[in-house]
């Protein structure tokens, strides 16, 4: 479910580390060892996740755990981990949405999970997160008017039914100062990280007609529909 927002207040959980029982830690370790078998591109680093949302107050509380806890929560039902991410729906000057296929072969938007670099004095700033992710993945500076006409925070993605595994998203929209052909040429000539395997430039109806799998972005069609009707 997407909720339209203008801003959110972010506060850090105290203590920031999420408390996990010893028995759960043993299950997480076993699950992690199985998960990384024959995989090379995963490591068990810190992730930031949402521990509480107060929509009336407009606030989100953020804690920290390990990536292995997230993997376990996705596979099991006895641990709740809701990772925090930011993503952006970019549109070109000729009104095409920029949709990517990531390095796990999943359809997605440009963006990524919150990182320690997105915190100042223990406070999370989603703008730092989305600027960093866009710069890393495309080389685009969201604050450069030669590249981006405008961008803004727009939606909060939250669970509808209290699922134990459900990423919480801060969603942005942005208008590129490129046509789709110009941006395609820019990306073809620009070195970017390996998180993007393909880029699509799609009109509204093409986005809404995409055949998405369970591994693909779950909120893409809702996002596009809300924006195109807005």
N, C-alpha and C positions, 0 to 999 in steps of 0.2 A: 504494500500500500504506500502511495506517495502523498505526503502532506506538504502543501505549499507553505514556505517559510520565507521570511526576510532576513532573519538572523537567529542564532541559537547561542545560549550561554553554555560554556564548557567548563566543568570543574573536575579536578583530579581526585580520584578515590583515595582515602587515607586509611591504612597504608595502600599504596598504589598496586602492590602485588596482590593478585586474587588468591584467596585461600583455597587450596585444594587438599583434600584428605590424603593420607598416605596410601590407603587402599586404591583411591582413584589414580594416584601417581603411578602405582604399579601397573594398572590397566593401560594408562596412557603410554608408558614406556614400552609395554608389549606391543601395543597398537602401532607405535611409531617405528619400532624395529621392523615390523611387517610391512609398513607403508613404504619405507625408504629402500627396501630390498630391490636391487637392480635399478635404482633411481640415482641420478647424479646431481640434479639441479634443485635439491631441497636441503635446507638446514634448519635446525631447531632454534631459531632466534626469537627475540622478544616480539610480541605483537600487542597492540593496544586494542582494547575492546570496551564495549558499552556495558556498564553494570547497572545503570538506571536511567530512565527517561521520564521527565516530568513535562508533559505537553502543556499543562496549565501554566507552569512557570516558564516554559520554554528553555529547559536546561537538560544537559546530558552529562552524566557522570562517567568518567573514563578510568579503567584499571588496566593492568598489564599482566600478561601471562606468556607462555611459550607457544610456538606454532604447533607443537605436538599436541597440546590441549585442544586446539582448534580442529586438528585432524581427527582426534578421538571423538569430539563432540559431534562432528559430521557423521560419524559412523555409528555412534551409540546414542542412547537417549537419557543417560543418567548424569550428564554434565551440560550446563548451559554456558555457551561461549558465543558472544555476538561481536564479531570483529568490526572495526570501524574503518570505513574507507571514504574516499571522495572520488567522484567521476564527473565528466563533463560531456554534454551533448553539443558538439560543435556543428555549426552550419556554415556552408560556403556562401559567397556572395550570389551565386546562382541557385541558392535555396536547396542544396543537397546536404543531407546529414552525413557526418563522418563516422562510419562504423568500422570497427577493426575485428580481425581474427587474431587472438593472442597466440603465444608460443605453446599453449596447451590445446590449440586447434578449436578454441571456443569463441563464438561471437560475443563481442563486448564493446564497451566504450573506453576511451582513454581515461586512465585514472589508476588508483591503487590504494593500498592500505596505509593507514596512518603510521608514521615513523617518528623516532625520537627527534629528528630534525624539524618536525612540525610543531615542537613545543618551545615556548619561551617562558622561563621562570615557572616551569611545571604547568603551564597553561597551553592547551591545544588551540592552534589556529588553522582552521580548514583551508584558508586561502594559501597558507604556506604549503599545505599538502597538495592541493590541486595545481599550483604553479610549478612545484617540483616535479610532479608526475608528468605534466604536459611537456615541460622542458626536457626531461629525461627521455620520453618516448618519441618526441617529434622535433625537439630543438626550438619549438615555438615559445616565445615569451609572452604570456598573457597580458602584460602591461605595456607591450610595444604596439603603438597604434598603427605602425606600418604592417604589422602581422595580424593584429586582432582589433576589430572595431569596438567590441564591448564584451563583457562577460559578467555574470552575476550568480550568486547563490539562489537556488530556486525551490528545491524540494528536500524533504527528509524521507528516506525510505525506511520503513519500520515493519515489523511482523504484524500480521493480522490475527493470528491464532496462538500466539505465545510459543512458537516453535523454539526448541532448545538450541538449534543451530540456525542462525539467521544473521547475515551481515547487515549492519546498520550503515546506511549511506547518506552522505551529504552530496547532493546533486546540483551541479551547475549547468548553465547554458551559456553558449558563447557564439559570437558571430565573427568568422574569420575575414580578414581583408584579402582573401584570395577567392577566385572562382575555383570550381572543382578541378579544372584542367591545370590551373596555376598551382594549386596545392599538390596535385599529383606530381607535377614536375619538380616542385620544391622537395617533396619527400623522396623522389627518385634520386635527387642529387645530394640529399642530406644524410649524413651518417646518424643513425639513431640506434637505441639499444635493441636487444633481441626479443623484447616483449611483444612486438608486433610482427606477425607473419604476413598479413594481408590487410589492405585498406579498401573499403568500399565507400562509394559516394552515391547515396540512395535518396530518391524522392520519398515523400511521406508514404505513398501507397506501397512502394517497394519495401519500406521498413515494416509496414503493417502486414505484408504478405510473406514475410520471411518465415520459413519453417524452422523453428527453434527446437533444440533438444533440451533435455534436463540440465545439461552442462553449460548451455549458453546463458547469456544475460536474461534474468527473469523479468525485468521491469522495462525492457526496451520499448515494447509496443505501447505500454501505458504512458511512458515518458513522452514519446513522440506524439501520441494522441492528445495529451494534455497541452503540449506546447503548440501544436498545430491549430488547436481550438482556442488557444489563449489570446 
